[in-house]
């Protein structure tokens, strides 16, 4: 009988210990939300900030230096520090020169473009392109969106690589002493 009472006592103490340990855990589990959705529902809802679309505007002017190399200046409403690529292409030969630059105070400048001997007379296409948002600084991405989704207007298109929207502007210039006959809207840049 002594052994039975001892066994019952040990079993009773063990049962009390197990019940004593599990009680507070159950209480804690019952006071916490059971899911992330319930937890978020108990928080006040934050208003989502919607970004106003940026109607992209770019314009350029070009000037011929005394060494017959081309300088390109531009104005834009793209955010400061936006990286743009400026490409000058000779229409006749398709020879291209390009430079990367940044927007500063709504302006940018690139060049000089052309070989050391200068640009021959003829037609040239100047293209300015805002690259994908992934290559832009964080401050620019914040305004144009991580995939350029806040860009809008006729200059905006989908990038060739599927990395979001980009902006592209092109303008044609003629270089030479004699203006050529053309039906295009073109600016003639004369030698100084």
Backbone bond lengths (Angstrom), bond angles and torsions (degrees), N, CA, C in turn:
res aa  C-N    CA-C-N  psi(-1)  N-CA   C-N-CA  omega(-1)  CA-C   N-CA-C  phi
1 X - - - 1.415 - - 1.523 111.42 -
2 X 1.326 116.69 -32.67 1.449 121.23 179.04 1.518 110.66 -64.65
3 X 1.341 114.69 -36.76 1.458 117.39 -179.87 1.527 110.06 -72.00
4 X 1.304 117.64 -35.21 1.447 120.96 -179.39 1.518 110.74 -66.94
5 X 1.336 115.85 -44.22 1.443 119.92 177.85 1.523 111.31 -63.30
6 X 1.326 116.74 -38.42 1.463 120.89 178.35 1.521 110.33 -65.40
7 X 1.345 116.42 -39.95 1.454 120.32 179.93 1.522 110.63 -68.11
8 X 1.340 115.22 -40.25 1.452 119.11 179.30 1.526 109.38 -65.97
9 X 1.321 116.90 -39.51 1.466 121.32 179.94 1.527 111.34 -63.71
10 X 1.317 116.31 -41.70 1.462 120.29 179.39 1.534 109.36 -67.07
11 X 1.321 116.89 -42.06 1.459 120.42 179.58 1.528 110.54 -64.42
12 X 1.343 115.84 -39.66 1.447 120.40 -179.66 1.539 111.06 -66.32
13 X 1.313 115.81 -44.41 1.462 120.08 178.79 1.534 109.77 -63.50
14 X 1.327 117.80 -41.60 1.466 122.09 178.78 1.515 111.23 -62.13
15 X 1.338 116.63 -42.32 1.450 120.97 179.73 1.528 110.46 -65.23
16 X 1.314 117.04 -41.45 1.460 120.69 179.20 1.533 110.75 -64.70
17 X 1.310 116.54 -40.13 1.460 119.91 179.07 1.537 110.80 -64.40
18 X 1.325 116.94 -44.36 1.454 120.19 179.35 1.519 111.36 -63.56
19 X 1.314 117.11 -43.55 1.460 120.33 178.36 1.528 111.27 -65.98
20 X 1.302 115.88 -38.12 1.464 120.10 179.46 1.527 111.09 -65.72
21 X 1.336 119.17 -35.45 1.456 122.30 -179.30 1.522 111.99 -75.68
22 X 1.326 116.65 -35.45 1.455 117.95 -174.18 1.520 112.42 -84.49
23 X 1.296 118.74 -20.28 1.456 121.48 -177.62 1.533 113.10 -58.40
24 X 1.332 120.20 -55.48 1.463 120.16 -177.43 1.533 112.78 -63.95
25 X 1.339 117.29 -33.19 1.467 118.86 179.39 1.520 110.69 -63.03
26 X 1.310 115.19 -41.06 1.455 118.76 179.58 1.522 109.96 -63.84
27 X 1.339 116.92 -40.42 1.455 120.29 179.99 1.533 110.51 -63.86
28 X 1.342 117.72 -42.67 1.460 121.76 179.83 1.519 109.71 -62.84
29 X 1.329 116.50 -45.08 1.459 120.27 -178.81 1.528 110.69 -62.03
30 X 1.327 116.86 -34.45 1.448 119.58 -178.04 1.525 112.33 -75.78
31 X 1.338 119.56 -24.19 1.455 120.82 -177.75 1.526 112.30 -87.82
32 X 1.336 119.52 -15.44 1.457 121.94 179.86 1.519 110.64 -92.42
33 X 1.366 117.83 149.22 1.468 119.49 175.93 1.523 109.75 -60.82
34 X 1.315 115.95 147.74 1.458 119.45 -175.65 1.517 113.05 -87.95
35 X 1.344 118.78 -11.18 1.460 118.88 179.30 1.526 110.25 -148.44
36 X 1.321 115.87 162.21 1.460 121.82 177.30 1.528 110.06 -63.23
37 X 1.324 116.90 -36.68 1.465 121.09 179.70 1.531 110.45 -61.65
38 X 1.347 116.48 -42.58 1.463 119.73 177.97 1.522 110.74 -65.46
39 X 1.328 115.54 -38.21 1.461 120.35 179.79 1.528 110.17 -64.58
40 X 1.339 118.33 -44.51 1.464 122.10 179.14 1.526 111.27 -67.86
41 X 1.351 116.86 -33.10 1.459 120.21 -179.41 1.525 110.46 -67.48
42 X 1.333 117.61 -28.77 1.456 120.16 -179.59 1.529 111.79 -78.01
43 X 1.360 118.67 -17.04 1.461 122.10 177.90 1.527 109.39 -85.58
44 X 1.353 116.88 149.06 1.468 117.58 175.38 1.529 109.73 -67.44
45 X 1.320 116.21 140.89 1.471 121.02 -176.28 1.525 109.61 -75.71
46 X 1.348 115.77 129.35 1.455 121.72 178.60 1.525 108.59 -82.04
47 X 1.334 118.01 135.26 1.462 118.75 177.35 1.534 109.25 -69.55
48 X 1.324 116.51 136.56 1.459 120.17 178.93 1.522 108.34 -80.82
49 X 1.331 115.36 134.03 1.454 121.19 -177.83 1.521 108.53 -86.11
50 X 1.329 116.06 120.69 1.455 118.53 178.58 1.524 108.01 -100.21
51 X 1.334 115.46 133.67 1.453 121.87 -177.44 1.526 109.11 -89.88
52 X 1.300 115.60 134.13 1.463 121.99 176.74 1.533 107.97 -70.26
53 X 1.343 119.40 134.14 1.470 120.36 178.76 1.527 111.03 -61.15
54 X 1.315 116.07 144.14 1.456 122.73 178.27 1.520 108.35 -98.06
55 X 1.336 117.08 107.12 1.469 122.68 177.24 1.525 107.00 -75.10
56 X 1.330 116.86 99.27 1.458 121.79 -172.10 1.528 111.44 -66.58
57 X 1.327 114.61 130.71 1.462 121.88 176.25 1.528 108.01 -129.42
58 X 1.322 116.24 129.59 1.468 122.57 177.50 1.523 107.25 -138.62
59 X 1.317 116.51 137.84 1.462 121.01 172.23 1.525 108.01 -139.63
60 X 1.341 115.94 153.15 1.460 119.80 -179.09 1.518 111.05 -135.21
61 X 1.314 114.00 156.37 1.450 122.80 167.11 1.522 105.67 -131.89
62 X 1.313 115.60 155.93 1.464 119.91 179.26 1.515 108.29 -132.95
63 X 1.317 115.10 148.15 1.458 120.01 177.64 1.526 109.10 -137.93
64 X 1.309 114.67 144.65 1.459 121.68 -179.01 1.527 108.19 -95.85
65 X 1.312 116.42 122.46 1.461 120.92 177.97 1.528 109.64 -74.64
66 X 1.317 118.04 166.94 1.466 120.56 178.12 1.538 113.34 -57.82
67 X 1.340 117.05 -27.22 1.470 119.92 177.64 1.530 112.59 -85.96
68 X 1.347 117.15 12.49 1.473 125.62 179.10 1.527 112.99 63.21
69 X 1.303 116.97 27.88 1.459 121.39 172.02 1.521 107.81 -102.84
70 X 1.313 116.49 149.04 1.463 122.72 -170.34 1.529 111.51 -96.31
71 X 1.322 115.73 134.91 1.461 122.80 171.36 1.525 107.44 -109.99
72 X 1.321 116.52 138.09 1.466 121.34 179.73 1.528 108.34 -118.67
73 X 1.337 115.47 126.09 1.455 122.23 175.15 1.524 107.47 -116.84
74 X 1.320 115.25 149.28 1.455 117.53 -179.63 1.508 113.17 -148.54
75 X 1.324 114.01 161.96 1.457 122.64 174.07 1.521 108.13 -126.20
76 X 1.331 115.70 145.94 1.461 120.45 -178.36 1.520 110.20 -157.02
77 X 1.312 115.59 161.22 1.461 120.77 173.04 1.526 111.10 -100.10
78 X 1.329 117.40 11.07 1.466 120.54 175.13 1.524 108.81 -65.49
79 X 1.332 117.85 152.32 1.461 119.64 -176.89 1.535 112.17 -64.54
80 X 1.327 115.55 152.60 1.458 120.25 175.14 1.529 109.84 -57.22
81 X 1.318 116.04 146.35 1.469 126.06 -178.08 1.527 113.25 77.83
82 X 1.340 118.35 -1.24 1.473 119.98 176.11 1.527 108.07 -61.70
83 X 1.325 116.39 133.70 1.456 121.49 178.95 1.525 108.94 -90.47
84 X 1.332 115.58 124.36 1.455 121.02 177.60 1.518 108.98 -122.83
85 X 1.314 114.79 150.78 1.460 121.54 176.13 1.522 107.46 -109.29
86 X 1.334 115.82 130.46 1.459 121.73 178.56 1.527 107.00 -110.21
87 X 1.340 115.69 126.40 1.469 121.61 -177.97 1.523 107.79 -122.44
88 X 1.317 116.22 131.67 1.461 122.26 174.07 1.522 106.37 -115.44
89 X 1.338 117.12 123.76 1.464 122.19 -177.58 1.522 109.95 -125.09
90 X 1.331 115.27 128.08 1.462 120.02 175.53 1.529 107.55 -76.98
91 X 1.324 117.34 125.04 1.465 120.98 -174.98 1.522 112.72 -63.28
92 X 1.321 117.68 -40.07 1.453 121.23 -174.94 1.520 112.91 -66.85
93 X 1.314 117.50 -46.68 1.476 121.03 -174.04 1.522 113.82 -104.58
94 X 1.326 117.73 -11.14 1.468 123.36 -176.36 1.535 112.45 65.05
95 X 1.329 117.98 17.84 1.466 121.67 174.01 1.523 107.29 -70.64
96 X 1.347 115.59 137.47 1.460 120.77 -175.29 1.515 111.66 -125.09
97 X 1.326 114.91 147.48 1.452 123.00 169.99 1.516 105.96 -127.84
98 X 1.310 116.77 142.80 1.458 118.80 -178.92 1.521 111.31 -143.13
99 X 1.316 115.12 154.51 1.465 121.90 178.28 1.524 108.78 -150.01
100 X 1.314 115.58 147.37 1.469 120.89 174.12 1.523 107.98 -100.90
101 X 1.317 115.07 143.40 1.454 120.77 178.25 1.523 108.61 -148.85
102 X 1.323 115.90 172.04 1.469 121.34 179.95 1.523 110.55 -118.59
103 X 1.320 114.59 150.66 1.462 121.07 175.21 1.525 107.72 -79.11
104 X 1.328 115.69 133.74 1.452 121.47 177.84 1.529 107.93 -139.51
105 X 1.319 116.61 114.51 1.463 120.65 -179.56 1.517 113.28 64.08
106 X 1.330 117.26 31.32 1.458 121.36 179.19 1.523 113.59 80.24
107 X 1.330 117.16 8.68 1.468 121.36 -179.16 1.523 110.58 -129.57
108 X 1.331 114.61 158.66 1.463 120.86 172.82 1.518 108.58 -149.06
109 X 1.330 115.66 160.30 1.459 121.39 179.22 1.527 108.06 -147.49
110 X 1.320 116.45 142.60 1.462 121.37 178.63 1.521 109.44 -145.52
111 X 1.303 115.14 153.51 1.462 120.65 177.05 1.506 110.30 129.31
112 X 1.281 117.54 -176.09 1.460 127.82 3.12 1.524 112.16 -76.47
113 X 1.331 115.50 148.10 1.457 122.94 179.17 1.526 109.28 -107.90
114 X 1.313 115.12 141.95 1.462 120.51 177.22 1.519 110.74 121.45
115 X 1.310 114.88 168.03 1.463 120.30 179.21 1.526 109.53 -77.90
116 X 1.291 116.28 170.45 1.457 121.33 -179.93 1.512 113.28 -59.44
117 X 1.322 117.26 -28.42 1.472 120.67 179.81 1.525 112.18 -83.83
118 X 1.319 117.53 -2.95 1.460 121.27 177.98 1.512 112.92 93.45
119 X 1.308 115.05 171.06 1.462 121.88 -178.18 1.526 110.56 -88.70
120 X 1.329 116.80 133.15 1.470 119.00 174.86 1.526 110.51 -73.08
121 X 1.324 115.77 158.87 1.462 120.03 176.31 1.521 109.42 -57.00
122 X 1.313 115.16 147.85 1.458 119.36 177.19 1.509 112.11 147.01
123 X 1.321 114.82 -172.93 1.459 121.78 -178.52 1.511 111.56 -91.53
124 X 1.311 115.74 141.18 1.465 122.66 -179.84 1.520 108.83 -135.25
125 X 1.313 115.97 142.40 1.453 122.23 177.19 1.526 107.93 -109.53
126 X 1.328 116.63 122.66 1.462 122.49 177.06 1.522 107.25 -102.86
127 X 1.325 116.17 124.18 1.463 122.23 179.91 1.521 108.97 -121.26
128 X 1.328 115.97 134.82 1.461 122.34 175.19 1.523 106.31 -118.92
129 X 1.337 116.03 127.79 1.459 119.20 -177.04 1.520 110.71 -131.18
130 X 1.327 115.03 127.12 1.460 121.61 171.20 1.519 106.40 -82.44
131 X 1.320 117.93 119.70 1.464 122.17 -178.49 1.518 112.67 -69.81
132 X 1.318 115.24 175.09 1.463 121.82 -179.53 1.528 110.66 -58.09
133 X 1.303 115.94 151.59 1.465 121.69 -179.29 1.522 111.89 -59.61
134 X 1.331 117.62 -29.50 1.471 120.61 -177.61 1.522 112.59 -64.33
135 X 1.341 118.59 -22.20 1.462 120.91 179.35 1.533 111.80 -99.77
136 X 1.311 117.29 2.19 1.460 121.91 -178.73 1.526 110.40 -91.21
137 X 1.333 117.35 153.60 1.472 120.28 174.55 1.534 110.83 -60.61
138 X 1.329 116.29 158.69 1.468 121.06 -177.64 1.527 112.34 -58.23
139 X 1.339 116.91 -37.12 1.473 119.61 -179.30 1.531 110.76 -63.88
140 X 1.326 117.07 -34.68 1.465 121.07 178.20 1.524 109.86 -74.08
141 X 1.338 116.82 -42.62 1.465 120.78 177.86 1.522 111.19 -58.75
142 X 1.331 116.69 -36.57 1.466 120.13 179.93 1.528 110.76 -61.35
143 X 1.331 117.76 -32.96 1.470 120.66 -178.86 1.524 113.03 -87.29
144 X 1.348 117.52 -39.46 1.465 119.86 -175.47 1.520 112.96 -94.08
145 X 1.334 117.49 -11.44 1.459 122.17 -178.77 1.513 111.10 94.38
146 X 1.334 117.81 153.00 1.469 121.83 -177.78 1.528 113.75 -62.12
147 X 1.317 117.29 -20.34 1.469 121.24 177.17 1.530 110.60 -125.99
148 X 1.328 116.32 21.43 1.458 120.35 -179.82 1.516 113.06 71.25
149 X 1.325 117.35 18.80 1.465 120.52 -174.44 1.524 113.91 -69.22
150 X 1.334 118.78 -15.65 1.460 120.47 178.35 1.530 111.96 -91.40
151 X 1.326 118.07 0.20 1.463 121.19 176.33 1.525 109.05 -78.79
152 X 1.333 116.44 141.00 1.463 120.53 -179.52 1.523 109.18 -145.94
153 X 1.335 115.60 162.28 1.451 121.35 175.65 1.516 112.34 113.62
154 X 1.326 114.97 176.84 1.467 120.87 -174.70 1.529 113.84 -71.11
155 X 1.318 118.23 -16.03 1.471 121.00 179.37 1.530 112.82 -86.49
156 X 1.316 116.66 -6.18 1.468 121.95 -173.92 1.522 111.19 -94.00
157 X 1.326 116.04 135.90 1.472 122.00 176.74 1.525 109.22 -148.86
158 X 1.318 115.36 170.38 1.465 121.66 177.08 1.528 108.48 -77.12
159 X 1.332 117.22 138.58 1.467 119.84 179.36 1.529 110.38 -68.90
160 X 1.321 116.02 154.57 1.470 120.90 -179.98 1.513 112.16 -64.03
161 X 1.326 116.12 -27.42 1.462 120.41 -174.98 1.528 112.99 -93.59
162 X 1.319 117.20 3.76 1.462 120.47 178.53 1.516 113.35 72.08
163 X 1.342 117.51 25.28 1.460 120.94 -177.99 1.523 112.15 -101.38
164 X 1.307 116.79 28.63 1.455 120.31 178.08 1.510 112.07 106.74
165 X 1.332 114.72 -164.05 1.460 121.21 -176.17 1.524 110.72 -93.98
166 X 1.331 115.29 148.78 1.455 123.33 175.67 1.524 108.28 -131.05
167 X 1.317 116.92 171.52 1.462 121.28 176.00 1.525 108.27 -124.42
168 X 1.339 117.09 134.60 1.463 122.63 -178.63 1.521 109.74 -134.25
169 X 1.330 115.13 131.93 1.458 122.90 178.94 1.524 107.67 -126.45
170 X 1.339 118.13 137.66 1.472 122.50 177.35 1.514 110.30 -134.01
171 X 1.344 114.37 146.33 1.461 120.74 177.11 1.523 108.59 -147.51
172 X 1.309 115.23 141.81 1.464 121.37 -177.53 1.522 110.27 -99.40
173 X 1.335 116.38 137.61 1.463 123.06 177.69 1.521 108.90 -128.72
174 X 1.330 116.53 147.58 1.468 122.40 171.76 1.519 107.72 -112.25
175 X 1.322 115.94 133.46 1.464 121.22 177.66 1.522 107.91 -111.05
176 X 1.325 115.96 132.71 1.454 119.60 176.41 1.507 112.54 152.90
177 X 1.332 114.88 166.54 1.466 121.69 179.88 1.516 112.29 -75.34
178 X 1.327 117.03 -32.75 1.459 121.10 -178.54 1.520 110.41 -108.17
179 X 1.315 117.24 122.24 1.463 117.91 175.47 1.526 109.83 -65.25
180 X 1.299 115.35 133.94 1.461 120.00 178.56 1.523 109.53 -87.04
181 X 1.307 114.83 155.03 1.467 118.75 175.83 1.519 108.65 -76.51
182 X 1.294 115.46 127.61 1.455 120.52 -179.80 1.516 109.10 -152.77
183 X 1.300 116.38 153.29 1.462 121.38 177.01 1.520 110.98 -97.96
184 X 1.336 115.74 -8.28 1.457 120.71 -179.36 1.512 111.23 -75.45
185 X 1.333 114.96 157.30 1.453 120.59 168.60 1.521 105.56 -78.49
186 X 1.330 117.61 106.78 1.443 120.84 -174.78 1.518 109.26 -141.74
187 X 1.310 116.10 143.69 1.458 120.72 176.04 1.524 108.31 -97.29
188 X 1.332 115.90 134.54 1.458 121.09 179.58 1.525 108.16 -98.32
189 X 1.318 115.46 127.07 1.448 121.66 177.84 1.513 107.31 -106.36
190 X 1.331 116.59 116.17 1.456 120.78 -176.46 1.515 110.47 -99.47
191 X 1.340 115.23 157.00 1.468 120.40 174.79 1.519 108.79 -65.72
192 X 1.318 114.85 143.75 1.481 120.29 178.22 1.501 110.91 -87.44
